[in-house]
Amino acid sequence: VMCDSQGQSKGSGFVAFTTPEEATRA
């Protein structure tokens, strides 16, 4: 599971990216 700059795990309904495009590329 990827983690954002805040250390939150991805795939849990939480989007840490500024834009959906960022989330898609990550």
DSSP file (Angstrom, degrees, kcal/mol; ACC not computed):
  #  RESIDUE AA STRUCTURE BP1 BP2  ACC     N-H-->O    O-->H-N    N-H-->O    O-->H-N    TCO  KAPPA ALPHA  PHI   PSI    X-CA   Y-CA   Z-CA
    1    1 A V              0   0    0      0, 0.0     2,-0.1     0, 0.0    10,-0.1   0.000 360.0 360.0 360.0 130.8    0.0    0.0    0.0
    2    2 A M        -     0   0    0      7,-0.0     8,-2.0    24,-0.0     2,-0.4  -0.428 360.0-148.7 -76.0 152.6    1.4    3.4   -1.0
    3    3 A C  B     -A    9   0A   0      6,-0.2     6,-0.2    -2,-0.1     2,-0.0  -0.963   5.6-139.2-124.4 142.1    1.7    6.1    1.6
    4    4 A D    >   -     0   0    0      4,-1.8     3,-1.9    -2,-0.4    13,-0.0  -0.157  43.5 -81.6 -87.1-172.6    1.3    9.9    1.1
    5    5 A S  T 3  S+     0   0    0      1,-0.3    -1,-0.1     2,-0.1    -2,-0.0   0.689 131.2  54.0 -64.5 -18.4    3.4   12.6    2.7
    6    6 A Q  T 3  S-     0   0    0      2,-0.1    -1,-0.3    10,-0.0     3,-0.1   0.477 117.1-112.5 -94.6  -3.4    1.3   12.4    5.8
    7    7 A G    <   +     0   0    0     -3,-1.9     2,-0.3     1,-0.3    -2,-0.1   0.592  67.3 146.3  84.9  10.2    1.9    8.7    6.2
    8    8 A Q        -     0   0    0      1,-0.1    -4,-1.8     8,-0.0    -1,-0.3  -0.616  49.2-118.5 -82.1 140.5   -1.7    7.8    5.4
    9    9 A S  B     -A    3   0A   0     -2,-0.3     3,-0.4    -6,-0.2     5,-0.2  -0.472  25.3-126.7 -78.1 148.8   -2.3    4.5    3.6
   10   10 A K  S    S+     0   0    0     -8,-2.0     5,-0.1     1,-0.2    -1,-0.1  -0.399  82.8  46.7 -88.6 169.1   -3.9    4.5    0.2
   11   11 A G  S    S+     0   0    0      3,-0.4    -1,-0.2    -2,-0.1     4,-0.1   0.685  81.0 102.8  77.5  17.8   -6.9    2.5   -1.0
   12   12 A S  S    S-     0   0    0     -3,-0.4     3,-0.1     2,-0.3    -2,-0.1   0.016 107.5 -88.0-121.0  27.4   -9.0    3.4    2.1
   13   13 A G  S    S+     0   0    0      1,-0.2     2,-0.5     0, 0.0    -3,-0.1   0.561  95.4 121.9  80.3   6.8  -11.3    6.0    0.6
   14   14 A F        -     0   0    0     -5,-0.2     2,-0.6     2,-0.0    -3,-0.4  -0.909  45.1-164.6-109.1 125.8   -8.7    8.7    1.4
   15   15 A V        +     0   0    0     -2,-0.5    -5,-0.0     1,-0.1     8,-0.0  -0.923  13.8 173.0-111.5 113.5   -7.3   10.8   -1.4
   16   16 A A        +     0   0    0     -2,-0.6     2,-0.2    -8,-0.1    -1,-0.1   0.441  50.3 102.4 -96.1  -0.9   -4.2   12.7   -0.4
   17   17 A F  S    S-     0   0    0      1,-0.1    -2,-0.1   -13,-0.0   -13,-0.0  -0.506  73.2-132.7 -86.6 153.5   -3.6   14.0   -3.9
   18   18 A T  S    S+     0   0    0     -2,-0.2    -1,-0.1     1,-0.1    -3,-0.0   0.875  91.2  17.0 -69.3 -37.6   -4.3   17.5   -5.1
   19   19 A T  S >> S-     0   0    0      1,-0.1     4,-1.5    -3,-0.0     3,-0.7  -0.947  76.9-116.0-135.6 155.3   -6.0   16.2   -8.2
   20   20 A P  H 3> S+     0   0    0      0, 0.0     4,-2.1     0, 0.0     5,-0.1   0.805 115.8  62.1 -57.5 -29.9   -7.5   12.9   -9.5
   21   21 A E  H 3> S+     0   0    0      1,-0.2     4,-2.2     2,-0.2     5,-0.2   0.892 100.8  52.0 -64.4 -38.9   -4.8   12.9  -12.2
   22   22 A E  H <> S+     0   0    0     -3,-0.7     4,-1.6     1,-0.2    -1,-0.2   0.916 109.7  48.9 -62.6 -43.3   -2.1   12.8   -9.5
   23   23 A A  H  < S+     0   0    0     -4,-1.5    -1,-0.2     1,-0.2    -2,-0.2   0.871 110.4  51.5 -64.6 -37.6   -3.8    9.8   -7.9
   24   24 A T  H  < S+     0   0    0     -4,-2.1    -1,-0.2     1,-0.2    -2,-0.2   0.899 111.2  46.3 -67.8 -41.2   -4.0    8.0  -11.2
   25   25 A R  H  <        0   0    0     -4,-2.2    -1,-0.2     1,-0.3    -2,-0.2   0.770 360.0 360.0 -73.5 -25.7   -0.3    8.6  -12.0
   26   26 A A     <        0   0    0     -4,-1.6    -1,-0.3    -5,-0.2    -2,-0.2   0.455 360.0 360.0 -83.4 360.0    0.8    7.4   -8.6
